[in-house]
Amino acid sequence: MGIRAVYPGTFDPVTNGHIDLIERSAALFDDLIVAILKNTDKQPFFTLEERVEMLEAVLAGRPNVSVTTFGGLLVDFVERREAAVIVRG
């Protein structure tokens, strides 16, 4: 297993800047998890499902990139996924 990284965010909406950072990170790491935060304290513009669908559509064809959702603490999610890196932009 190579280096796994997590790129967390709300992605509401997903921007060209997000996509650029995802593409550059995917080139650096063996496995990149784009993790969409379920933030119940905010009213999102797009639903969680819509954000997942948008990111999956844009990132199709990148075998080392996956899209998922998470709630709670980022550190707990990173530990469960056994990631070594957190990507921030």
PDB file of N, CA, C and O in Angstrom, chain B, residues numbered from 101:
ATOM      1  N   MET B 101       0.830  -1.180   0.000  1.00  0.00           N
ATOM      2  CA  MET B 101       0.000   0.000   0.000  1.00  0.00           C
ATOM      3  C   MET B 101       0.876   1.245   0.000  1.00  0.00           C
ATOM      4  O   MET B 101       1.856   1.330   0.740  1.00  0.00           O
ATOM      5  N   GLY B 102       0.515   2.199  -0.829  1.00  0.00           N
ATOM      6  CA  GLY B 102       1.264   3.445  -0.914  1.00  0.00           C
ATOM      7  C   GLY B 102       0.732   4.481   0.057  1.00  0.00           C
ATOM      8  O   GLY B 102       0.097   4.155   1.060  1.00  0.00           O
ATOM      9  N   ILE B 103       1.001   5.716  -0.260  1.00  0.00           N
ATOM     10  CA  ILE B 103       0.577   6.811   0.607  1.00  0.00           C
ATOM     11  C   ILE B 103      -0.869   7.191   0.310  1.00  0.00           C
ATOM     12  O   ILE B 103      -1.228   7.496  -0.827  1.00  0.00           O
ATOM     13  N   ARG B 104      -1.683   7.165   1.351  1.00  0.00           N
ATOM     14  CA  ARG B 104      -3.095   7.548   1.236  1.00  0.00           C
ATOM     15  C   ARG B 104      -3.258   8.952   1.820  1.00  0.00           C
ATOM     16  O   ARG B 104      -2.729   9.260   2.888  1.00  0.00           O
ATOM     17  N   ALA B 105      -3.999   9.795   1.100  1.00  0.00           N
ATOM     18  CA  ALA B 105      -4.267  11.159   1.549  1.00  0.00           C
ATOM     19  C   ALA B 105      -5.767  11.406   1.583  1.00  0.00           C
ATOM     20  O   ALA B 105      -6.534  10.779   0.851  1.00  0.00           O
ATOM     21  N   VAL B 106      -6.169  12.329   2.445  1.00  0.00           N
ATOM     22  CA  VAL B 106      -7.567  12.746   2.551  1.00  0.00           C
ATOM     23  C   VAL B 106      -7.635  14.240   2.264  1.00  0.00           C
ATOM     24  O   VAL B 106      -6.881  15.030   2.832  1.00  0.00           O
ATOM     25  N   TYR B 107      -8.559  14.618   1.365  1.00  0.00           N
ATOM     26  CA  TYR B 107      -8.831  16.030   1.104  1.00  0.00           C
ATOM     27  C   TYR B 107     -10.240  16.314   1.612  1.00  0.00           C
ATOM     28  O   TYR B 107     -11.214  15.998   0.929  1.00  0.00           O
ATOM     29  N   PRO B 108     -10.365  16.910   2.810  1.00  0.00           N
ATOM     30  CA  PRO B 108     -11.686  17.157   3.387  1.00  0.00           C
ATOM     31  C   PRO B 108     -12.230  18.528   2.996  1.00  0.00           C
ATOM     32  O   PRO B 108     -11.473  19.453   2.702  1.00  0.00           O
ATOM     33  N   GLY B 109     -13.547  18.637   3.000  1.00  0.00           N
ATOM     34  CA  GLY B 109     -14.176  19.929   2.762  1.00  0.00           C
ATOM     35  C   GLY B 109     -15.674  19.781   2.649  1.00  0.00           C
ATOM     36  O   GLY B 109     -16.202  18.669   2.655  1.00  0.00           O
ATOM     37  N   THR B 110     -16.367  20.921   2.544  1.00  0.00           N
ATOM     38  CA  THR B 110     -17.807  20.873   2.324  1.00  0.00           C
ATOM     39  C   THR B 110     -18.127  20.862   0.837  1.00  0.00           C
ATOM     40  O   THR B 110     -19.156  20.323   0.430  1.00  0.00           O
ATOM     41  N   PHE B 111     -17.253  21.454   0.019  1.00  0.00           N
ATOM     42  CA  PHE B 111     -17.411  21.456  -1.441  1.00  0.00           C
ATOM     43  C   PHE B 111     -18.809  21.941  -1.844  1.00  0.00           C
ATOM     44  O   PHE B 111     -19.504  21.305  -2.636  1.00  0.00           O
ATOM     45  N   ASP B 112     -19.194  23.082  -1.275  1.00  0.00           N
ATOM     46  CA  ASP B 112     -20.544  23.616  -1.501  1.00  0.00           C
ATOM     47  C   ASP B 112     -20.476  25.066  -1.961  1.00  0.00           C
ATOM     48  O   ASP B 112     -20.625  25.985  -1.155  1.00  0.00           O
ATOM     49  N   PRO B 113     -20.254  25.270  -3.239  1.00  0.00           N
ATOM     50  CA  PRO B 113     -20.179  24.290  -4.324  1.00  0.00           C
ATOM     51  C   PRO B 113     -18.733  23.878  -4.576  1.00  0.00           C
ATOM     52  O   PRO B 113     -17.799  24.503  -4.073  1.00  0.00           O
ATOM     53  N   VAL B 114     -18.566  22.823  -5.358  1.00  0.00           N
ATOM     54  CA  VAL B 114     -17.235  22.433  -5.808  1.00  0.00           C
ATOM     55  C   VAL B 114     -16.765  23.494  -6.804  1.00  0.00           C
ATOM     56  O   VAL B 114     -17.538  23.949  -7.648  1.00  0.00           O
ATOM     57  N   THR B 115     -15.490  23.885  -6.699  1.00  0.00           N
ATOM     58  CA  THR B 115     -14.952  24.949  -7.548  1.00  0.00           C
ATOM     59  C   THR B 115     -13.801  24.437  -8.401  1.00  0.00           C
ATOM     60  O   THR B 115     -13.302  23.330  -8.195  1.00  0.00           O
ATOM     61  N   ASN B 116     -13.386  25.254  -9.361  1.00  0.00           N
ATOM     62  CA  ASN B 116     -12.217  24.907 -10.173  1.00  0.00           C
ATOM     63  C   ASN B 116     -10.971  24.793  -9.299  1.00  0.00           C
ATOM     64  O   ASN B 116     -10.083  23.990  -9.586  1.00  0.00           O
ATOM     65  N   GLY B 117     -10.900  25.587  -8.241  1.00  0.00           N
ATOM     66  CA  GLY B 117      -9.780  25.492  -7.310  1.00  0.00           C
ATOM     67  C   GLY B 117      -9.739  24.145  -6.609  1.00  0.00           C
ATOM     68  O   GLY B 117      -8.667  23.564  -6.440  1.00  0.00           O
ATOM     69  N   HIS B 118     -10.902  23.641  -6.198  1.00  0.00           N
ATOM     70  CA  HIS B 118     -10.962  22.302  -5.596  1.00  0.00           C
ATOM     71  C   HIS B 118     -10.458  21.255  -6.584  1.00  0.00           C
ATOM     72  O   HIS B 118      -9.640  20.403  -6.237  1.00  0.00           O
ATOM     73  N   ILE B 119     -10.951  21.327  -7.815  1.00  0.00           N
ATOM     74  CA  ILE B 119     -10.580  20.334  -8.831  1.00  0.00           C
ATOM     75  C   ILE B 119      -9.085  20.392  -9.110  1.00  0.00           C
ATOM     76  O   ILE B 119      -8.441  19.352  -9.256  1.00  0.00           O
ATOM     77  N   ASP B 120      -8.529  21.591  -9.185  1.00  0.00           N
ATOM     78  CA  ASP B 120      -7.091  21.738  -9.421  1.00  0.00           C
ATOM     79  C   ASP B 120      -6.293  21.075  -8.304  1.00  0.00           C
ATOM     80  O   ASP B 120      -5.336  20.348  -8.570  1.00  0.00           O
ATOM     81  N   LEU B 121      -6.681  21.320  -7.066  1.00  0.00           N
ATOM     82  CA  LEU B 121      -5.962  20.723  -5.939  1.00  0.00           C
ATOM     83  C   LEU B 121      -6.128  19.205  -5.913  1.00  0.00           C
ATOM     84  O   LEU B 121      -5.188  18.487  -5.574  1.00  0.00           O
ATOM     85  N   ILE B 122      -7.302  18.717  -6.263  1.00  0.00           N
ATOM     86  CA  ILE B 122      -7.529  17.274  -6.337  1.00  0.00           C
ATOM     87  C   ILE B 122      -6.635  16.652  -7.401  1.00  0.00           C
ATOM     88  O   ILE B 122      -6.012  15.619  -7.156  1.00  0.00           O
ATOM     89  N   GLU B 123      -6.566  17.264  -8.569  1.00  0.00           N
ATOM     90  CA  GLU B 123      -5.736  16.713  -9.648  1.00  0.00           C
ATOM     91  C   GLU B 123      -4.261  16.706  -9.266  1.00  0.00           C
ATOM     92  O   GLU B 123      -3.559  15.728  -9.524  1.00  0.00           O
ATOM     93  N   ARG B 124      -3.785  17.790  -8.652  1.00  0.00           N
ATOM     94  CA  ARG B 124      -2.375  17.830  -8.241  1.00  0.00           C
ATOM     95  C   ARG B 124      -2.098  16.827  -7.121  1.00  0.00           C
ATOM     96  O   ARG B 124      -1.043  16.194  -7.104  1.00  0.00           O
ATOM     97  N   SER B 125      -3.030  16.682  -6.198  1.00  0.00           N
ATOM     98  CA  SER B 125      -2.851  15.719  -5.104  1.00  0.00           C
ATOM     99  C   SER B 125      -2.893  14.284  -5.613  1.00  0.00           C
ATOM    100  O   SER B 125      -2.142  13.432  -5.139  1.00  0.00           O
ATOM    101  N   ALA B 126      -3.765  14.017  -6.570  1.00  0.00           N
ATOM    102  CA  ALA B 126      -3.859  12.666  -7.140  1.00  0.00           C
ATOM    103  C   ALA B 126      -2.557  12.262  -7.814  1.00  0.00           C
ATOM    104  O   ALA B 126      -2.221  11.078  -7.859  1.00  0.00           O
ATOM    105  N   ALA B 127      -1.827  13.233  -8.334  1.00  0.00           N
ATOM    106  CA  ALA B 127      -0.535  12.942  -8.961  1.00  0.00           C
ATOM    107  C   ALA B 127       0.554  12.676  -7.916  1.00  0.00           C
ATOM    108  O   ALA B 127       1.552  12.022  -8.218  1.00  0.00           O
ATOM    109  N   LEU B 128       0.371  13.171  -6.711  1.00  0.00           N
ATOM    110  CA  LEU B 128       1.380  13.018  -5.661  1.00  0.00           C
ATOM    111  C   LEU B 128       1.198  11.763  -4.809  1.00  0.00           C
ATOM    112  O   LEU B 128       2.175  11.180  -4.339  1.00  0.00           O
ATOM    113  N   PHE B 129      -0.058  11.351  -4.612  1.00  0.00           N
ATOM    114  CA  PHE B 129      -0.350  10.261  -3.685  1.00  0.00           C
ATOM    115  C   PHE B 129      -0.938   9.057  -4.412  1.00  0.00           C
ATOM    116  O   PHE B 129      -1.562   9.189  -5.465  1.00  0.00           O
ATOM    117  N   ASP B 130      -0.724   7.881  -3.826  1.00  0.00           N
ATOM    118  CA  ASP B 130      -1.216   6.644  -4.430  1.00  0.00           C
ATOM    119  C   ASP B 130      -2.734   6.527  -4.339  1.00  0.00           C
ATOM    120  O   ASP B 130      -3.373   5.948  -5.218  1.00  0.00           O
ATOM    121  N   ASP B 131      -3.299   7.073  -3.283  1.00  0.00           N
ATOM    122  CA  ASP B 131      -4.740   6.975  -3.034  1.00  0.00           C
ATOM    123  C   ASP B 131      -5.197   8.299  -2.436  1.00  0.00           C
ATOM    124  O   ASP B 131      -4.649   8.751  -1.430  1.00  0.00           O
ATOM    125  N   LEU B 132      -6.195   8.920  -3.049  1.00  0.00           N
ATOM    126  CA  LEU B 132      -6.728  10.187  -2.548  1.00  0.00           C
ATOM    127  C   LEU B 132      -8.214  10.029  -2.266  1.00  0.00           C
ATOM    128  O   LEU B 132      -8.989   9.647  -3.143  1.00  0.00           O
ATOM    129  N   ILE B 133      -8.598  10.326  -1.045  1.00  0.00           N
ATOM    130  CA  ILE B 133     -10.003  10.286  -0.647  1.00  0.00           C
ATOM    131  C   ILE B 133     -10.497  11.721  -0.539  1.00  0.00           C
ATOM    132  O   ILE B 133     -10.002  12.492   0.283  1.00  0.00           O
ATOM    133  N   VAL B 134     -11.468  12.078  -1.364  1.00  0.00           N
ATOM    134  CA  VAL B 134     -12.124  13.377  -1.258  1.00  0.00           C
ATOM    135  C   VAL B 134     -13.287  13.173  -0.292  1.00  0.00           C
ATOM    136  O   VAL B 134     -14.248  12.471  -0.604  1.00  0.00           O
ATOM    137  N   ALA B 135     -13.192  13.792   0.880  1.00  0.00           N
ATOM    138  CA  ALA B 135     -14.134  13.541   1.970  1.00  0.00           C
ATOM    139  C   ALA B 135     -15.025  14.761   2.184  1.00  0.00           C
ATOM    140  O   ALA B 135     -14.554  15.826   2.584  1.00  0.00           O
ATOM    141  N   ILE B 136     -16.310  14.592   1.915  1.00  0.00           N
ATOM    142  CA  ILE B 136     -17.271  15.682   2.045  1.00  0.00           C
ATOM    143  C   ILE B 136     -17.865  15.655   3.451  1.00  0.00           C
ATOM    144  O   ILE B 136     -18.447  14.657   3.876  1.00  0.00           O
ATOM    145  N   LEU B 137     -17.709  16.763   4.158  1.00  0.00           N
ATOM    146  CA  LEU B 137     -18.195  16.866   5.531  1.00  0.00           C
ATOM    147  C   LEU B 137     -19.708  17.026   5.575  1.00  0.00           C
ATOM    148  O   LEU B 137     -20.281  17.857   4.870  1.00  0.00           O
ATOM    149  N   LYS B 138     -20.343  16.215   6.417  1.00  0.00           N
ATOM    150  CA  LYS B 138     -21.772  16.377   6.723  1.00  0.00           C
ATOM    151  C   LYS B 138     -21.867  17.369   7.873  1.00  0.00           C
ATOM    152  O   LYS B 138     -21.723  16.989   9.035  1.00  0.00           O
ATOM    153  N   ASN B 139     -22.108  18.627   7.560  1.00  0.00           N
ATOM    154  CA  ASN B 139     -22.172  19.664   8.588  1.00  0.00           C
ATOM    155  C   ASN B 139     -23.625  20.040   8.833  1.00  0.00           C
ATOM    156  O   ASN B 139     -24.224  20.775   8.048  1.00  0.00           O
ATOM    157  N   THR B 140     -24.184  19.539   9.914  1.00  0.00           N
ATOM    158  CA  THR B 140     -25.598  19.788  10.218  1.00  0.00           C
ATOM    159  C   THR B 140     -25.829  21.186  10.787  1.00  0.00           C
ATOM    160  O   THR B 140     -26.977  21.605  10.941  1.00  0.00           O
ATOM    161  N   ASP B 141     -24.758  21.912  11.101  1.00  0.00           N
ATOM    162  CA  ASP B 141     -24.890  23.265  11.643  1.00  0.00           C
ATOM    163  C   ASP B 141     -25.095  24.320  10.564  1.00  0.00           C
ATOM    164  O   ASP B 141     -25.435  25.460  10.878  1.00  0.00           O
ATOM    165  N   LYS B 142     -24.896  23.965   9.306  1.00  0.00           N
ATOM    166  CA  LYS B 142     -25.038  24.918   8.207  1.00  0.00           C
ATOM    167  C   LYS B 142     -26.116  24.448   7.239  1.00  0.00           C
ATOM    168  O   LYS B 142     -26.376  23.251   7.119  1.00  0.00           O
ATOM    169  N   GLN B 143     -26.736  25.396   6.554  1.00  0.00           N
ATOM    170  CA  GLN B 143     -27.707  25.083   5.510  1.00  0.00           C
ATOM    171  C   GLN B 143     -26.970  25.127   4.172  1.00  0.00           C
ATOM    172  O   GLN B 143     -26.644  26.212   3.692  1.00  0.00           O
ATOM    173  N   PRO B 144     -26.702  23.974   3.561  1.00  0.00           N
ATOM    174  CA  PRO B 144     -25.921  23.965   2.318  1.00  0.00           C
ATOM    175  C   PRO B 144     -26.737  24.433   1.118  1.00  0.00           C
ATOM    176  O   PRO B 144     -27.965  24.349   1.106  1.00  0.00           O
ATOM    177  N   PHE B 145     -26.022  24.926   0.112  1.00  0.00           N
ATOM    178  CA  PHE B 145     -26.658  25.294  -1.148  1.00  0.00           C
ATOM    179  C   PHE B 145     -27.052  24.036  -1.914  1.00  0.00           C
ATOM    180  O   PHE B 145     -28.158  23.943  -2.447  1.00  0.00           O
ATOM    181  N   PHE B 146     -26.129  23.064  -1.965  1.00  0.00           N
ATOM    182  CA  PHE B 146     -26.389  21.775  -2.610  1.00  0.00           C
ATOM    183  C   PHE B 146     -26.513  20.702  -1.532  1.00  0.00           C
ATOM    184  O   PHE B 146     -25.850  20.779  -0.498  1.00  0.00           O
ATOM    185  N   THR B 147     -27.360  19.702  -1.772  1.00  0.00           N
ATOM    186  CA  THR B 147     -27.473  18.598  -0.822  1.00  0.00           C
ATOM    187  C   THR B 147     -26.181  17.791  -0.825  1.00  0.00           C
ATOM    188  O   THR B 147     -25.366  17.898  -1.741  1.00  0.00           O
ATOM    189  N   LEU B 148     -26.014  17.000   0.195  1.00  0.00           N
ATOM    190  CA  LEU B 148     -24.840  16.135   0.284  1.00  0.00           C
ATOM    191  C   LEU B 148     -24.776  15.201  -0.920  1.00  0.00           C
ATOM    192  O   LEU B 148     -23.709  14.996  -1.499  1.00  0.00           O
ATOM    193  N   GLU B 149     -25.913  14.641  -1.289  1.00  0.00           N
ATOM    194  CA  GLU B 149     -25.969  13.719  -2.424  1.00  0.00           C
ATOM    195  C   GLU B 149     -25.593  14.423  -3.730  1.00  0.00           C
ATOM    196  O   GLU B 149     -24.901  13.845  -4.569  1.00  0.00           O
ATOM    197  N   GLU B 150     -26.043  15.661  -3.903  1.00  0.00           N
ATOM    198  CA  GLU B 150     -25.702  16.416  -5.114  1.00  0.00           C
ATOM    199  C   GLU B 150     -24.208  16.696  -5.184  1.00  0.00           C
ATOM    200  O   GLU B 150     -23.609  16.622  -6.257  1.00  0.00           O
ATOM    201  N   ARG B 151     -23.609  17.015  -4.048  1.00  0.00           N
ATOM    202  CA  ARG B 151     -22.164  17.280  -4.032  1.00  0.00           C
ATOM    203  C   ARG B 151     -21.368  16.020  -4.345  1.00  0.00           C
ATOM    204  O   ARG B 151     -20.368  16.075  -5.061  1.00  0.00           O
ATOM    205  N   VAL B 152     -21.809  14.885  -3.808  1.00  0.00           N
ATOM    206  CA  VAL B 152     -21.150  13.609  -4.131  1.00  0.00           C
ATOM    207  C   VAL B 152     -21.253  13.343  -5.629  1.00  0.00           C
ATOM    208  O   VAL B 152     -20.256  13.008  -6.269  1.00  0.00           O
ATOM    209  N   GLU B 153     -22.444  13.489  -6.187  1.00  0.00           N
ATOM    210  CA  GLU B 153     -22.654  13.240  -7.619  1.00  0.00           C
ATOM    211  C   GLU B 153     -21.811  14.169  -8.483  1.00  0.00           C
ATOM    212  O   GLU B 153     -21.224  13.730  -9.472  1.00  0.00           O
ATOM    213  N   MET B 154     -21.744  15.456  -8.120  1.00  0.00           N
ATOM    214  CA  MET B 154     -20.943  16.406  -8.898  1.00  0.00           C
ATOM    215  C   MET B 154     -19.471  16.018  -8.894  1.00  0.00           C
ATOM    216  O   MET B 154     -18.823  15.995  -9.940  1.00  0.00           O
ATOM    217  N   LEU B 155     -18.953  15.716  -7.718  1.00  0.00           N
ATOM    218  CA  LEU B 155     -17.539  15.352  -7.629  1.00  0.00           C
ATOM    219  C   LEU B 155     -17.249  14.043  -8.344  1.00  0.00           C
ATOM    220  O   LEU B 155     -16.236  13.932  -9.034  1.00  0.00           O
ATOM    221  N   GLU B 156     -18.114  13.055  -8.195  1.00  0.00           N
ATOM    222  CA  GLU B 156     -17.895  11.779  -8.887  1.00  0.00           C
ATOM    223  C   GLU B 156     -17.911  11.972 -10.398  1.00  0.00           C
ATOM    224  O   GLU B 156     -17.120  11.350 -11.107  1.00  0.00           O
ATOM    225  N   ALA B 157     -18.795  12.821 -10.898  1.00  0.00           N
ATOM    226  CA  ALA B 157     -18.864  13.066 -12.342  1.00  0.00           C
ATOM    227  C   ALA B 157     -17.598  13.758 -12.840  1.00  0.00           C
ATOM    228  O   ALA B 157     -17.052  13.388 -13.879  1.00  0.00           O
ATOM    229  N   VAL B 158     -17.141  14.749 -12.105  1.00  0.00           N
ATOM    230  CA  VAL B 158     -15.951  15.499 -12.516  1.00  0.00           C
ATOM    231  C   VAL B 158     -14.690  14.646 -12.405  1.00  0.00           C
ATOM    232  O   VAL B 158     -13.760  14.806 -13.195  1.00  0.00           O
ATOM    233  N   LEU B 159     -14.657  13.748 -11.438  1.00  0.00           N
ATOM    234  CA  LEU B 159     -13.445  12.968 -11.167  1.00  0.00           C
ATOM    235  C   LEU B 159     -13.460  11.580 -11.798  1.00  0.00           C
ATOM    236  O   LEU B 159     -12.551  10.785 -11.557  1.00  0.00           O
ATOM    237  N   ALA B 160     -14.463  11.281 -12.589  1.00  0.00           N
ATOM    238  CA  ALA B 160     -14.531   9.973 -13.257  1.00  0.00           C
ATOM    239  C   ALA B 160     -13.271   9.759 -14.091  1.00  0.00           C
ATOM    240  O   ALA B 160     -12.759  10.691 -14.712  1.00  0.00           O
ATOM    241  N   GLY B 161     -12.786   8.539 -14.098  1.00  0.00           N
ATOM    242  CA  GLY B 161     -11.592   8.222 -14.876  1.00  0.00           C
ATOM    243  C   GLY B 161     -10.295   8.389 -14.109  1.00  0.00           C
ATOM    244  O   GLY B 161      -9.218   8.191 -14.671  1.00  0.00           O
ATOM    245  N   ARG B 162     -10.377   8.748 -12.846  1.00  0.00           N
ATOM    246  CA  ARG B 162      -9.178   8.861 -12.011  1.00  0.00           C
ATOM    247  C   ARG B 162      -9.216   7.692 -11.015  1.00  0.00           C
ATOM    248  O   ARG B 162      -9.876   7.784  -9.979  1.00  0.00           O
ATOM    249  N   PRO B 163      -8.526   6.616 -11.319  1.00  0.00           N
ATOM    250  CA  PRO B 163      -8.664   5.391 -10.518  1.00  0.00           C
ATOM    251  C   PRO B 163      -8.170   5.504  -9.078  1.00  0.00           C
ATOM    252  O   PRO B 163      -8.577   4.713  -8.228  1.00  0.00           O
ATOM    253  N   ASN B 164      -7.311   6.462  -8.794  1.00  0.00           N
ATOM    254  CA  ASN B 164      -6.793   6.566  -7.426  1.00  0.00           C
ATOM    255  C   ASN B 164      -7.524   7.620  -6.592  1.00  0.00           C
ATOM    256  O   ASN B 164      -7.076   7.968  -5.500  1.00  0.00           O
ATOM    257  N   VAL B 165      -8.661   8.133  -7.110  1.00  0.00           N
ATOM    258  CA  VAL B 165      -9.442   9.132  -6.380  1.00  0.00           C
ATOM    259  C   VAL B 165     -10.820   8.561  -6.068  1.00  0.00           C
ATOM    260  O   VAL B 165     -11.498   8.038  -6.952  1.00  0.00           O
ATOM    261  N   SER B 166     -11.229   8.665  -4.805  1.00  0.00           N
ATOM    262  CA  SER B 166     -12.575   8.244  -4.412  1.00  0.00           C
ATOM    263  C   SER B 166     -13.257   9.386  -3.673  1.00  0.00           C
ATOM    264  O   SER B 166     -12.601  10.246  -3.085  1.00  0.00           O
ATOM    265  N   VAL B 167     -14.577   9.378  -3.711  1.00  0.00           N
ATOM    266  CA  VAL B 167     -15.382  10.410  -3.050  1.00  0.00           C
ATOM    267  C   VAL B 167     -16.245   9.732  -1.996  1.00  0.00           C
ATOM    268  O   VAL B 167     -16.888   8.719  -2.269  1.00  0.00           O
ATOM    269  N   THR B 168     -16.256  10.292  -0.797  1.00  0.00           N
ATOM    270  CA  THR B 168     -17.081   9.759   0.277  1.00  0.00           C
ATOM    271  C   THR B 168     -17.533  10.898   1.176  1.00  0.00           C
ATOM    272  O   THR B 168     -17.130  12.045   0.983  1.00  0.00           O
ATOM    273  N   THR B 169     -18.361  10.587   2.147  1.00  0.00           N
ATOM    274  CA  THR B 169     -18.817  11.578   3.116  1.00  0.00           C
ATOM    275  C   THR B 169     -18.371  11.158   4.510  1.00  0.00           C
ATOM    276  O   THR B 169     -18.068   9.991   4.761  1.00  0.00           O
ATOM    277  N   PHE B 170     -18.338  12.139   5.409  1.00  0.00           N
ATOM    278  CA  PHE B 170     -18.015  11.815   6.797  1.00  0.00           C
ATOM    279  C   PHE B 170     -18.651  12.842   7.721  1.00  0.00           C
ATOM    280  O   PHE B 170     -18.964  13.961   7.312  1.00  0.00           O
ATOM    281  N   GLY B 171     -18.835  12.446   8.961  1.00  0.00           N
ATOM    282  CA  GLY B 171     -19.310  13.338  10.005  1.00  0.00           C
ATOM    283  C   GLY B 171     -18.404  13.181  11.201  1.00  0.00           C
ATOM    284  O   GLY B 171     -17.642  12.218  11.282  1.00  0.00           O
ATOM    285  N   GLY B 172     -18.474  14.094  12.112  1.00  0.00           N
ATOM    286  CA  GLY B 172     -17.632  14.000  13.296  1.00  0.00           C
ATOM    287  C   GLY B 172     -16.274  14.630  13.075  1.00  0.00           C
ATOM    288  O   GLY B 172     -16.110  15.520  12.241  1.00  0.00           O
ATOM    289  N   LEU B 173     -15.310  14.156  13.833  1.00  0.00           N
ATOM    290  CA  LEU B 173     -13.972  14.738  13.784  1.00  0.00           C
ATOM    291  C   LEU B 173     -13.167  14.206  12.607  1.00  0.00           C
ATOM    292  O   LEU B 173     -13.190  13.013  12.306  1.00  0.00           O
ATOM    293  N   LEU B 174     -12.459  15.108  11.951  1.00  0.00           N
ATOM    294  CA  LEU B 174     -11.609  14.729  10.827  1.00  0.00           C
ATOM    295  C   LEU B 174     -10.539  13.730  11.262  1.00  0.00           C
ATOM    296  O   LEU B 174     -10.266  12.769  10.543  1.00  0.00           O
ATOM    297  N   VAL B 175      -9.938  13.942  12.412  1.00  0.00           N
ATOM    298  CA  VAL B 175      -8.873  13.054  12.872  1.00  0.00           C
ATOM    299  C   VAL B 175      -9.371  11.617  13.009  1.00  0.00           C
ATOM    300  O   VAL B 175      -8.636  10.676  12.710  1.00  0.00           O
ATOM    301  N   ASP B 176     -10.606  11.442  13.455  1.00  0.00           N
ATOM    302  CA  ASP B 176     -11.166  10.094  13.575  1.00  0.00           C
ATOM    303  C   ASP B 176     -11.353   9.462  12.201  1.00  0.00           C
ATOM    304  O   ASP B 176     -11.057   8.282  12.012  1.00  0.00           O
ATOM    305  N   PHE B 177     -11.843  10.246  11.242  1.00  0.00           N
ATOM    306  CA  PHE B 177     -12.023   9.749   9.876  1.00  0.00           C
ATOM    307  C   PHE B 177     -10.680   9.346   9.267  1.00  0.00           C
ATOM    308  O   PHE B 177     -10.564   8.285   8.654  1.00  0.00           O
ATOM    309  N   VAL B 178      -9.676  10.191   9.439  1.00  0.00           N
ATOM    310  CA  VAL B 178      -8.343   9.918   8.891  1.00  0.00           C
ATOM    311  C   VAL B 178      -7.764   8.645   9.497  1.00  0.00           C
ATOM    312  O   VAL B 178      -7.175   7.833   8.783  1.00  0.00           O
ATOM    313  N   GLU B 179      -7.923   8.467  10.783  1.00  0.00           N
ATOM    314  CA  GLU B 179      -7.419   7.253  11.437  1.00  0.00           C
ATOM    315  C   GLU B 179      -8.145   6.010  10.933  1.00  0.00           C
ATOM    316  O   GLU B 179      -7.509   4.986  10.681  1.00  0.00           O
ATOM    317  N   ARG B 180      -9.484   6.085  10.780  1.00  0.00           N
ATOM    318  CA  ARG B 180     -10.243   4.931  10.276  1.00  0.00           C
ATOM    319  C   ARG B 180      -9.804   4.560   8.868  1.00  0.00           C
ATOM    320  O   ARG B 180      -9.756   3.378   8.529  1.00  0.00           O
ATOM    321  N   ARG B 181      -9.488   5.537   8.057  1.00  0.00           N
ATOM    322  CA  ARG B 181      -9.077   5.291   6.669  1.00  0.00           C
ATOM    323  C   ARG B 181      -7.582   5.037   6.531  1.00  0.00           C
ATOM    324  O   ARG B 181      -7.092   4.795   5.428  1.00  0.00           O
ATOM    325  N   GLU B 182      -6.862   5.090   7.630  1.00  0.00           N
ATOM    326  CA  GLU B 182      -5.420   4.844   7.663  1.00  0.00           C
ATOM    327  C   GLU B 182      -4.679   5.733   6.674  1.00  0.00           C
ATOM    328  O   GLU B 182      -3.804   5.276   5.939  1.00  0.00           O
ATOM    329  N   ALA B 183      -5.045   7.006   6.668  1.00  0.00           N
ATOM    330  CA  ALA B 183      -4.396   7.982   5.789  1.00  0.00           C
ATOM    331  C   ALA B 183      -3.195   8.593   6.497  1.00  0.00           C
ATOM    332  O   ALA B 183      -3.203   8.779   7.713  1.00  0.00           O
ATOM    333  N   ALA B 184      -2.171   8.901   5.722  1.00  0.00           N
ATOM    334  CA  ALA B 184      -0.955   9.488   6.268  1.00  0.00           C
ATOM    335  C   ALA B 184      -0.908  11.001   6.086  1.00  0.00           C
ATOM    336  O   ALA B 184      -0.122  11.684   6.743  1.00  0.00           O
ATOM    337  N   VAL B 185      -1.755  11.528   5.191  1.00  0.00           N
ATOM    338  CA  VAL B 185      -1.681  12.943   4.819  1.00  0.00           C
ATOM    339  C   VAL B 185      -3.080  13.544   4.783  1.00  0.00           C
ATOM    340  O   VAL B 185      -4.033  12.900   4.345  1.00  0.00           O
ATOM    341  N   ILE B 186      -3.192  14.792   5.251  1.00  0.00           N
ATOM    342  CA  ILE B 186      -4.405  15.592   5.074  1.00  0.00           C
ATOM    343  C   ILE B 186      -4.047  16.722   4.122  1.00  0.00           C
ATOM    344  O   ILE B 186      -3.125  17.494   4.385  1.00  0.00           O
ATOM    345  N   VAL B 187      -4.770  16.819   3.024  1.00  0.00           N
ATOM    346  CA  VAL B 187      -4.530  17.859   2.018  1.00  0.00           C
ATOM    347  C   VAL B 187      -5.387  19.069   2.366  1.00  0.00           C
ATOM    348  O   VAL B 187      -6.585  18.939   2.615  1.00  0.00           O
ATOM    349  N   ARG B 188      -4.769  20.241   2.382  1.00  0.00           N
ATOM    350  CA  ARG B 188      -5.497  21.492   2.622  1.00  0.00           C
ATOM    351  C   ARG B 188      -5.138  22.472   1.511  1.00  0.00           C
ATOM    352  O   ARG B 188      -4.008  22.493   1.023  1.00  0.00           O
ATOM    353  N   GLY B 189      -6.108  23.273   1.126  1.00  0.00           N
ATOM    354  CA  GLY B 189      -5.857  24.202   0.024  1.00  0.00           C
ATOM    355  C   GLY B 189      -6.051  25.633   0.416  1.00  0.00           C
ATOM    356  O   GLY B 189      -5.874  26.528  -0.411  1.00  0.00           O
TER     357      GLY B 189
END
